[in-house]
Amino acid sequence: MSKNTKTSCCANKHETQLHIAIIGSGSGAFSAAIKAAENGARITLIEGSDVIGGCCVNVGCVPSKILIRAAQLAEQQRNNPFIGLENHAPQLNRALLAQQQSSRVDELRQAKYQSILEKNPALTLLKGYARFKNSNTLIIRNNQGIEHELNADKILIATGSTPTIPPTNGLVDTPYWTSTEALFSKEMPKHLVVIGSSVIALEIAQAYRRLGAKITIIARHTLLYKEDPLLGEELTNAFIQEGINVLINTQAEHINHNGELFTLTLHNGEQIQCDKLLISTGRHSNTEKLNLAAAEVITQKNGSIIVNDKMMTSTANIYAVGDCTNLPQFVYVAAAAGSRAAINMTGGEANLDLSTMPAVIFTDPQVATVGLSEQEAQMQGISTVSRVLTMDNVPRALANFSTDGFIKLVAEQHSGKLIGAQILAHEGGELIQSAALAIHNKMTVEDLAGQLFPYLTMVEGLKLCAQTFNKDVSELSCCAG
């Protein structure tokens, strides 16, 4: 075969190969790209920012967990529960910690994103910002302002989300932090005020408290107000015991900055001063610049793209995954959605079932949930029965001298089938997947109570809680079956 003939054959294959354009380069985008390439498609990834990888590896999951772990170790040096170990003040260099965070982020971005891009010939990265011309055509604008059109058979939107900034008087004129600045700051605040009451706000607030800062949390409602109320109540108590000032049902009505300090005027007229202010009141979808109307893609009022369980939007050849959609904002949901979207875009059939989606908030104690809370079940007309086991009934928690929190199991009343679990416990995130598997496999609380769990593990607490539906576990011996 001559060189020209070979080139012609490759060109023909290129023309007939399914072409998928993916807007974004985060976890959902790469999961979809890899799966679509496995299924024979040609992929063009479009990324407008300087780095690939999206929120999780760059400014979310990875750097936050490094900060949280460092803060946990600092707190253990300062305050441990064992009388034979002397406490001492940790020696902290925030600049070095920030440098270590950045280095690990760079390593993971290279290993999990850049190297995959370089090794997979079906994947092409195009730098620029995309917007729709129509349902099959994107207009790409690069950093020099030059525009060109890109046609694709299928298009996947995976543009992620951005911190939402509340319209508080004076706020925009101040040097407030979002989570990005908080995670990578090389300086330690003396007093950090955190406006927000959910995942990111609480994780960063506790981390900075354990690194040595004074912390005040301003919550418009209560902590974790969308979850089972007991979770928020008990986590609030744990935070207060740790020296965090928690102001619930409170709003800042005006904020100003004098060049050194922030002054927050609250709804009741009181004022708070601090040297750093973190705004963490949620995130919104990055969809406003996509010109979705041109492709007839329907969104919610907040801009989130509406998708079905196949990740399909209102336009048949356009799919969406991750934080830009109405799906839960978790990286593992984005990745799972991406692989399923790719299967569907390449002719397969795959759904995303979120009925047993576990969730973890990496405070200490950790918050972990799966399935339905009592309130959610009752809103669906399900009669429930539940039990709460405090962690001082779990032998491993007693051995650790760390008994904060509880395990709550929710069951369907007439069948005893487990339908939900809410956990507040040290390392609670390591327990929740067992509960998720139990719910997925339609186990009853009696089934769960009859399983073998290794003694002196935290997860044994699930068995003990399940046993409380029928007996008093305080009257059982160790390892009682």
C-alpha positions in Angstrom: 0.0 0.0 0.0 1.4 3.4 -0.9 1.7 6.2 1.6 -0.9 8.2 -0.2 -3.3 5.3 -0.2 -2.8 4.7 3.5 -3.4 8.4 4.3 -6.6 8.2 2.2 -7.9 5.2 4.2 -7.2 6.9 7.5 -8.9 10.0 6.4 -12.0 8.0 5.4 -12.0 6.3 8.8 -11.7 9.7 10.4 -14.7 11.0 8.5 -16.9 8.0 9.4 -15.8 7.7 13.0 -18.3 9.0 15.6 -17.1 12.4 16.8 -18.0 13.5 20.3 -17.1 17.0 21.6 -16.8 17.4 25.3 -16.9 20.9 26.9 -14.8 20.7 30.0 -11.9 18.5 31.2 -12.8 17.4 34.8 -13.7 14.0 36.2 -17.0 13.7 34.3 -15.5 14.8 31.1 -12.5 12.4 31.3 -14.6 9.5 32.4 -16.8 10.0 29.4 -13.9 10.5 27.1 -12.1 7.3 28.1 -15.3 5.2 27.8 -16.3 6.7 24.5 -12.8 6.1 23.1 -13.0 2.5 24.3 -16.3 2.2 22.3 -14.6 3.5 19.1 -15.4 7.3 19.1 -13.1 10.2 18.4 -13.1 12.8 21.2 -12.4 16.5 21.3 -12.1 17.9 24.8 -12.5 21.7 25.0 -11.1 23.5 28.0 -11.0 27.3 28.5 -8.9 27.5 31.6 -5.1 27.2 31.9 -5.2 23.7 33.5 -7.1 20.6 32.9 -8.7 18.4 35.5 -11.6 20.4 36.7 -12.5 21.3 40.3 -11.8 18.1 42.2 -8.2 17.6 41.6 -7.2 21.3 41.3 -9.3 23.2 43.9 -11.6 20.8 45.6 -11.4 17.2 46.9 -7.6 16.7 46.7 -6.3 19.9 48.3 -9.1 20.0 50.9 -8.4 16.5 52.1 -4.7 17.3 52.4 -5.6 20.4 54.5 -8.1 18.5 56.6 -5.6 15.7 57.3 -2.9 18.1 58.3 -5.3 19.9 60.6 -6.4 16.6 62.2 -2.7 15.7 63.0 -2.2 19.2 64.4 -5.2 18.7 66.7 -4.0 15.3 67.8 -0.7 16.9 68.9 -2.6 19.6 70.8 -5.4 17.5 72.3 -5.3 13.7 72.4 -7.5 11.5 74.7 -4.7 9.3 76.2 -3.4 10.4 79.6 -0.1 8.8 78.9 0.7 10.9 75.9 1.7 14.5 76.6 0.0 17.2 74.5 2.0 20.0 72.9 1.4 22.9 70.6 2.1 21.9 66.9 4.7 23.9 65.0 2.9 25.0 61.9 4.4 26.4 58.6 1.3 27.2 56.5 3.4 28.2 53.5 5.1 24.8 53.4 1.8 23.0 53.8 0.4 25.0 50.9 3.4 24.1 48.8 2.9 20.4 49.6 -0.7 20.7 48.7 0.1 22.3 45.3 2.8 19.7 44.6 0.4 16.7 45.2 -2.2 18.4 43.1 0.3 18.8 40.2 1.3 15.1 40.6 -2.3 13.8 40.4 -3.3 16.1 37.6 -0.4 14.8 35.6 -1.0 11.2 36.4 -4.8 11.1 36.1 -5.4 13.7 33.4 -2.4 14.9 31.4 -0.8 11.5 30.9 -4.1 10.0 29.8 -4.5 12.7 27.3 -1.0 12.2 26.0 -1.3 8.4 25.7 -4.8 8.0 24.2 -4.7 8.8 20.5 -8.5 9.1 20.3 -8.4 12.1 22.6 -7.6 15.7 21.5 -7.5 18.7 23.7 -8.6 22.1 22.2 -8.0 25.2 24.3 -10.7 27.8 24.2 -14.2 28.7 25.4 -17.2 27.0 23.7 -20.7 28.2 23.0 -23.4 26.7 20.9 -24.2 27.9 17.4 -26.8 25.1 17.0 -27.3 21.5 18.4 -24.3 20.1 16.4 -22.0 23.1 16.1 -19.9 24.9 18.7 -18.1 28.2 18.3 -14.7 28.0 20.0 -13.0 31.2 21.1 -9.3 31.0 22.1 -7.3 33.3 24.4 -6.3 35.5 21.4 -10.0 36.1 20.6 -9.9 34.0 17.4 -13.0 32.0 16.8 -13.7 28.9 14.8 -16.5 26.4 14.4 -16.4 22.7 15.5 -19.0 20.2 14.3 -19.7 17.0 16.3 -22.1 14.1 16.1 -22.7 14.2 19.9 -21.9 16.9 22.4 -21.3 16.4 26.2 -21.5 19.4 28.5 -19.3 19.0 31.6 -18.5 22.6 32.6 -18.7 22.2 36.4 -19.7 24.9 38.8 -18.5 28.2 40.4 -18.9 29.5 44.0 -22.1 31.5 44.5 -21.6 34.9 46.1 -24.5 36.3 48.0 -25.7 39.8 47.3 -24.7 41.1 50.7 -24.2 44.9 50.9 -20.6 45.9 50.5 -19.2 42.3 50.0 -18.1 42.7 46.4 -15.7 45.5 47.4 -13.8 43.4 49.9 -11.0 40.9 49.5 -13.1 37.9 50.7 -12.0 34.3 50.2 -13.8 31.6 48.3 -12.8 28.0 49.0 -9.9 28.3 46.5 -8.2 31.1 48.3 -8.8 29.4 51.7 -7.3 26.1 50.5 -4.1 27.5 49.1 -3.5 30.5 51.4 0.1 30.7 52.6 -0.8 32.8 55.6 -2.7 31.8 58.7 -5.7 34.0 59.7 -6.0 35.1 63.3 -9.8 35.2 63.1 -11.6 33.6 60.1 -15.3 34.2 59.7 -17.1 31.6 57.5 -20.4 32.4 56.0 -22.1 29.1 55.1 -23.5 26.0 56.8 -22.9 23.1 54.4 -20.1 20.8 53.2 -17.3 23.1 52.1 -17.9 25.8 54.7 -17.8 23.3 57.6 -14.8 21.3 56.4 -12.6 24.4 55.9 -13.9 26.0 59.1 -12.9 23.1 61.3 -9.5 22.7 59.5 -8.5 26.2 60.2 -9.6 26.0 63.8 -7.4 23.0 64.2 -4.5 24.8 62.5 -4.8 27.5 65.2 -7.2 30.2 64.0 -10.2 31.6 65.8 -13.4 30.6 63.9 -16.9 32.0 63.7 -19.5 30.3 61.5 -22.5 32.4 60.4 -25.3 30.1 59.3 -28.5 31.5 57.7 -30.4 28.4 59.1 -28.8 25.6 61.1 -25.8 23.5 60.2 -26.6 21.0 57.5 -30.2 22.1 57.6 -31.1 20.0 54.6 -30.1 16.8 56.4 -31.6 14.9 59.3 -31.8 17.5 62.1 -29.9 15.3 64.5 -26.8 15.5 62.3 -26.7 19.3 62.4 -27.5 19.4 66.1 -24.8 17.0 67.1 -22.1 18.4 64.8 -22.9 21.9 66.2 -22.2 20.5 69.7 -19.0 19.0 68.5 -17.9 22.2 66.9 -18.7 24.2 70.0 -16.7 21.8 72.2 -13.8 22.4 69.9 -14.0 26.2 70.4 -15.8 27.1 67.2 -18.3 29.9 67.5 -21.5 28.8 65.7 -24.1 31.5 65.0 -27.3 29.8 63.6 -30.3 31.6 62.1 -28.0 34.6 61.5 -27.3 36.7 58.5 -24.7 39.4 57.7 -26.5 42.4 56.3 -23.5 44.6 55.5 -19.7 43.9 55.1 -16.9 46.4 54.7 -13.1 46.2 54.8 -10.8 49.0 56.0 -7.6 47.6 54.4 -6.8 45.3 57.4 -10.0 44.0 58.9 -13.5 43.0 57.8 -16.5 44.3 59.8 -19.7 42.4 59.5 -22.9 43.9 60.6 -25.5 41.2 61.5 -29.2 41.3 61.1 -29.6 42.0 64.8 -27.3 45.0 64.7 -24.3 43.2 66.3 -20.9 43.5 64.6 -18.0 41.0 64.2 -14.5 41.8 63.1 -12.0 39.4 61.5 -8.9 39.5 59.3 -10.2 36.9 56.8 -13.7 36.1 55.5 -14.7 32.9 53.7 -17.8 32.9 51.6 -19.1 29.4 51.1 -22.8 29.6 50.4 -23.0 27.0 47.6 -22.0 26.7 44.0 -23.9 27.3 40.7 -23.6 25.8 37.3 -21.1 27.2 34.7 -23.7 27.4 31.9 -24.4 31.1 31.4 -21.9 31.6 28.6 -22.8 28.5 26.6 -25.7 30.0 24.7 -27.8 26.9 25.5 -30.9 28.4 23.9 -29.3 28.1 20.5 -29.3 24.3 21.0 -32.7 24.3 22.8 -31.1 22.8 26.0 -33.5 23.3 28.9 -32.2 24.4 32.4 -33.5 25.0 35.8 -34.0 28.6 37.0 -30.5 28.4 38.6 -28.9 27.5 35.3 -28.4 23.8 36.0 -29.0 21.6 33.0 -31.8 19.1 33.3 -30.8 15.6 32.4 -32.6 12.2 32.6 -31.1 9.0 34.0 -29.3 8.5 30.7 -27.6 11.9 31.0 -29.5 13.2 28.0 -30.7 16.8 27.9 -33.8 18.1 26.2 -31.9 17.9 22.9 -31.4 14.3 21.8 -27.7 14.5 20.7 -26.6 16.7 23.7 -25.7 15.1 27.0 -24.5 16.7 30.3 -22.8 15.5 33.5 -21.4 16.8 36.7 -21.9 20.0 38.7 -23.4 21.9 35.7 -26.5 19.6 35.9 -29.3 18.9 38.3 -27.4 15.9 39.6 -25.9 15.8 43.1 -22.5 17.7 43.2 -20.1 14.9 44.0 -17.1 14.0 41.9 -17.9 10.2 41.9 -21.4 11.0 40.7 -19.9 13.1 37.8 -17.5 10.3 36.9 -20.3 7.6 37.0 -22.5 9.9 34.9 -19.7 10.5 32.4 -19.1 6.8 31.8 -22.9 6.2 31.4 -23.3 9.2 29.1 -20.5 7.8 26.9 -22.1 4.4 26.7 -25.4 6.0 25.6 -23.7 8.4 23.1 -22.0 5.4 21.4 -25.1 3.4 21.0 -25.4 1.5 24.3 -27.9 1.6 27.1 -27.0 2.7 30.6 -28.8 4.4 33.5 -27.5 6.1 36.6 -29.2 4.9 39.8 -28.7 7.4 42.7 -31.1 5.6 45.1 -28.1 4.3 47.2 -25.7 7.2 46.6 -23.5 7.5 49.7 -22.3 11.0 50.8 -19.6 12.0 53.2 -18.7 15.4 54.8 -15.1 15.3 56.0 -15.5 17.1 59.3 -14.4 15.3 62.5 -16.6 13.5 63.4 -17.5 12.8 59.8 -21.1 13.0 58.5 -22.1 10.1 56.3 -25.5 9.4 54.7 -27.2 7.1 52.3 -30.7 6.5 51.2 -33.7 8.2 52.8 -34.0 10.1 56.1 -37.1 9.7 58.1 -38.4 13.1 56.9 -37.7 12.2 53.2 -39.4 8.8 53.6 -42.5 10.3 55.2 -42.7 12.9 52.4 -42.9 9.9 50.0 -45.7 8.3 52.1 -43.4 5.6 53.5 -44.1 4.6 57.1 -40.8 4.2 58.9 -39.3 2.8 62.1 -35.8 4.0 63.2 -33.2 3.5 65.9 -30.3 5.7 67.0 -27.2 4.2 68.6 -24.8 6.6 70.3 -21.2 5.8 69.6 -20.5 5.1 73.3 -22.2 1.8 72.6 -19.6 0.8 70.0 -16.6 -1.0 71.5 -14.0 0.4 69.0 -15.1 4.0 69.7 -14.7 3.3 73.4 -11.2 1.8 72.8 -10.4 4.9 70.8 -11.7 7.2 73.6 -13.6 8.9 70.9 -17.3 8.5 71.3 -18.8 11.6 69.7 -21.8 11.0 67.4 -24.3 8.3 66.6 -25.5 5.8 64.0 -29.2 6.1 62.9 -30.9 3.4 60.7 -34.2 4.0 59.1 -36.3 1.0 58.0 -39.6 0.5 56.2 -42.1 -0.2 59.0 -44.1 -3.1 57.6 -41.2 -5.0 56.0 -38.2 -4.0 58.2 -36.2 -3.3 55.0 -33.4 -0.9 55.5 -34.0 2.3 53.5 -31.6 4.9 55.0 -28.6 5.5 57.3 -27.3 8.7 58.9 -24.0 8.6 60.7 -22.0 11.1 62.7 -18.8 9.4 63.8 -15.0 9.6 63.7 -14.2 7.9 60.4 -17.9 7.7 59.7 -17.2 7.7 56.0 -15.6 4.3 56.3 -18.9 2.9 57.6 -21.4 4.2 55.0 -20.6 2.0 52.1 -21.6 -1.1 54.1 -25.0 0.6 54.7 -25.2 1.5 51.0 -24.6 -2.1 50.0 -27.2 -3.3 52.5 -29.8 -1.0 51.1 -28.9 -1.8 47.5 -29.4 -5.5 48.3 -32.7 -4.9 50.0 -31.6 -6.2 53.3 -33.8 -5.9 56.4 -32.4 -4.7 59.7 -32.7 -8.3 60.9 -30.6 -9.4 58.0 -28.0 -6.8 58.9 -28.1 -7.7 62.5 -27.3 -11.3 61.7 -24.2 -10.6 59.6 -20.7 -11.2 60.9 -18.7 -8.0 61.6 -15.1 -8.1 62.8 -14.8 -7.1 66.5 -13.3 -3.8 67.4 -14.1 -2.1 64.1 -16.1 1.0 63.8 -18.4 -0.6 61.1 -19.5 -3.1 63.8 -21.7 -0.2 64.9 -24.0 -0.9 62.0 -24.7 -4.4 63.3 -25.2 -3.1 66.8 -27.6 -0.4 65.6 -29.5 -3.0 63.6 -29.8 -5.2 66.7 -31.4 -2.4 68.7 -34.6 -2.8 66.6 -35.2 -6.0 68.6 -33.0 -5.9 71.7 -31.1 -3.8 74.2 -27.5 -3.9 73.1 -26.3 -2.7 76.4 -27.2 -6.1 77.8 -25.1 -8.0 75.3 -21.6 -9.2 75.9 -18.7 -8.3 73.6 -19.0 -9.9 70.1 -22.6 -11.0 70.9 -24.1 -12.5 67.8 
